[in-house]
Amino acid sequence: MRLATKRALSLALLMFLAACASKERPRGSYPSRPSAGRPSSGPVSDTPVKIGKPYQVAGIYYYPADDANYDEVGYASWYGAQFHGAPTANGEPFDMDRVGAAHKTLPLPSYVEVTALDTGRTILVRINDRGPFVSNRIIDLSRRSAQLLGIERAGVSRVRVRRVYPSDSDKLALRSGRPASDRPYASRSELAALSARFVERRPDRPAPPRVAAAIPAPDVPVGGLFVQVAAFGDRTRAEDVAEGLGGRVEATGLLWRVRMGPYKSVDEANGALALVQARGYQDARLVNIPATQSSSEGRTTP
């Protein structure tokens, strides 16, 4: 009986000491569970509104303006993981899971309705970035925007982009990372009129399939001043980056190199470099390739 009592007392003492020890353990001494987090936490601000000075990318000048009646048809593309968390032209971290977009000239931020001409689906989007710097596209949607519009799998789609001035509640929803209220689908007659506008405008065709367009022929000269963005071990990722920036992919050993250019002047190239670095590619640099060098030469280093 005494032995059992002693054992019970010993066990109680051990449990008490263990409890004391656990209470005295410094906070944070246990490994914490990683969290995905978000590159931005809302709501973000709509002020100040930035328009910006004219700028040049790949030999083309763009003139930002507060166009209150902007209404255009053309192609939309989308961008996602390769820029997730990188700063936008508005200074906010890019969040591919928010309903945002890039536009070449509209104020930052501003709001537009985007309508898919194939389905009539219409969504409200907040513009907070510059791009896409591809001649045949008028807007670059975040991945979430592309999902809501139903064009994520297509990649490139015919759209109408129209400047609008939504309610405060819709603005707050987008600034907080949530979709705005549903927009009505465009009617058949509206889509017919928009498609006619699209044909009259005659925009350039969408970029050809990535595999066919991404890699130049070995004997194509690549002389000139270029922005060398990055080199990737994954060809698909390199093609995604090149498509988002309007660049091209070159094979270099076991890597895939993304370059933009050639540029006519150092100032033009420096402007493109600044924009690329602002999109998160801080290691991007200028390279000057002799005019006699072809893309099949010098493939040993990225």
N, C-alpha and C positions, 0 to 999 in steps of 0.2 A: 504494500500500500504506500509505504514511504517512497519506494523507488518510483512508483507511478506518479506520485505527487511531485517528486523532484524533476522527473522528465517533463511533466506538464509545465512546471515553473520555468524550466530551461527553454522549452519551446516558446513560451510566452515572451520570455526575455529576448530571445533571438528575433521574434517577430517585431517586438518593440524597437530593437536596435535597427532592424532593417527598415522599418517605417521611418525612423529618425534619419537614417542615412539617405533615404530617397527624398525626404523633404529638404535635406541640406545640399542635394546635388545642384550644382549651378544650373541656371536656366540656359537652355540652348546647348546643353552637353550631349543631347541625343541628336542624331542626324535628322534633319528635317526633310519632309517629303518635297521633292522638287515641284514647282508649279509652273505651268506654261506661261502665265502672265500675258499681258498685251503691251504692244509698243506704245499705246496711247490710252489714257484713261479719261473718260469724258465727264461732263461735256467740254469739248474744246471751244475756243472762242471764235466768233465771226468778225472780230475786230483786232487789229486794223485791217481794212480791205486793201490788198496790194494789187496794183496793175502792172507796174514795172516798165522799164525802158525797152526799146526795140533790141532784139538779140538775134544772133546768127548761129545756125547749126547746119553743118554739112553744106555750106554755101548758100543756104536759104535764110532770108531775113523774115522774122516774125515781129508783128507790131501789136502788142497787147493793147486792148481798148475796152472801155466800159460800154459795150454794145448792148443797149437795153432791149433791142428787138432781134437779137441773134436767133436765127432759125435756118438750119442747114441740114442737108442730107449727105450721107457718105458712108464710109465704113467705120465700124467700131472694132477695137481689139481689147484685150485685157491683160493685166499684169498681176503677178502674185508673189510667190515665195521668194523669188530672187531679189525682191526689193523690200520684203517685210521687215519693218523696223528702221529702215533707212529714212533720212529726212526727206520730206517733200519740198517742193519749191516754196510752199507756204510756211515752212519751218516746222510743221507738225511731223511726227513719226508716221511713216506709211503703214497702214494696217489693212492687210488684204481682206480681213473679215468685216470691214466697215463698208458702208455704201458710199464710196468715193470715186473720183475719176481725175484724169489729167486732161487738160485742154491747152492748146497752144497760145491762146490770146485772151480768153475771158478772165475777169478779175478773180483774185484768190482771197477769200472764197466767193463763190457764186453758186447759183442753183439752176439746174436744167432738168427738163423732162427728156428722157431717152426712150424712143419708140422703136421696137424691132419691126422692120417692114415686112418680114415674112410671117409674123404672127399677130401683130397689133399690140403686143404686150408693151406696157408703158410703165416706167418707174421714175421716181424722183431721185436725183443724184446731187451730191455736193462736190463741187470742183475745188480741189486744194493742191493741185500739182500741175506741172507743165509737161506737155507731150501730147500724142505720140509723134516723134520726129520721123515719120514715114509719110511720104507724100499722099498716099492713097487712103489715109485714115484721118478722121476728124475728132475722135475721142478715144481715150485709153481708160477702160473701166477697171476698178478693183475686181478681184476674183468674186467677192460677194455680190457686187453689182452685176457681173456677168451671169452669176447663178440666178439672181432674181429676174433678170431679163430673159433667161433661157438660152444664152449663147455661149455658155462656158465650153461645151464640147465642140461647138463649131469653131471657136477661136476668133474668127473674123466674121462680121455680119453687117448687112445693110441696116442703117438706122437713120432716124431723124433726131437731131439734137436741137432743143428749143429752150431759150432762156425763160425762166419763170421766177415768180416771187411768191414763195409758198407761205403758209401760215406759220406763226411762231411755234406752234406745237409740232409741225412737221420739221421745222428747222432744228428744234431741240432734240427731236428723235434722231436725226442724222448726226448732230453734233455729239450725241451721247452714244453713238455706235449702233443705233437701232434703225431698221427700215422705216421710212415714212408711211403714211396711210396709202392704201391701194389707189392706184389711178385707173380710170376706165380704159378698156381696150379701145384702140382706134377702130373706127367702123370700116367696112369694106370700101365705101366710097372714099374715105380719107386715105386708106392705104393705096387705092388705085391712083389718087392724085399725087401722093408722095412718091410712088414708084415711077410715075411719069416725070416728076421733078428729078428723080435719080437718073433716069435715062437721059434727060436733057442736059444734066450737069456733066454726064459722061466722065465720072471719076475713073482714075486708073484702076485696073483690075486688082483684086487682092493679091498679096504676095503669093507666088507659086508654092507648092508643097515644100516644107522645110528641107527635106533631103535633097531635093533638086536645086534649091536656091542657096542653101547655106554654104556650100563648099565650091569655090571657083575652080575652074579647070587648071591643071598644073602649069600650063604655059601662059596664063593670063598675067600680064605685067601688073605689079602692085607698087610701082615706084611712087614716091611722094611722101607727104607729111601725114601721119596717121595718129589717132589716139588708140593706144593699145590698152584695152579695158582690163582684161584678165585672161587667164588660161585655166581650163577645166579638164578634169579627167573624165567627165561625163558629157558625152556629145549632146544629149538632149538638153541638158541644162545650158550648155553653151549656146545652142540654137534659141532657147527661150530668151536668154539675155540679149543676144544679137537682134532678135525680133523686136524686143521691147525698146532697144536703143536705136534701131535703124542701122545696125552695123552688119558685119559679115563674119562668118566662121571660117578659119583656116586650120587644116590639120598640121600639127607640129609634133612629130614623134608619136608618143602615146597620149598627147594632150590635144585639146581643141582650143584655139586662140580666138578671142573676139576682138575685132578691130573696127574702127570707124574712120572714114576718110576715102580718098585723100582730100586734103584741104589746100586751098590756093595760097594761104598766107599763114604766118605764125599767129597773128591775132585771131584769125578764124579758128585755128586749131586750139588755141588757148581757151577760147570761148566754149568750144565743145568739151574740152577737158574739164573745165570748171563745172559744166552741167553734169557730166558723168560722175565726177567726184561728189557732187551734191546729191546724186542718186545713191550714194553709198559705196562707190568703188574708189576708195581713197588711194589705192596703189596704182591706179591708172596713170599712164604717162604718155608723153609724145615720143614717137619714133620716126626717124627720117630714113626712108628706104631708097636707095639709088634707083633711078628710073630703069636701069637695065636689069634689075633683079626681078625675078619672077616668083610667084607664090610657091613654086616647087623648090626654090632655093632657100637656104637658111631655115629649114624646118627642124633643126635640132634643138633650138631653144625657144621657149615661149616668150 
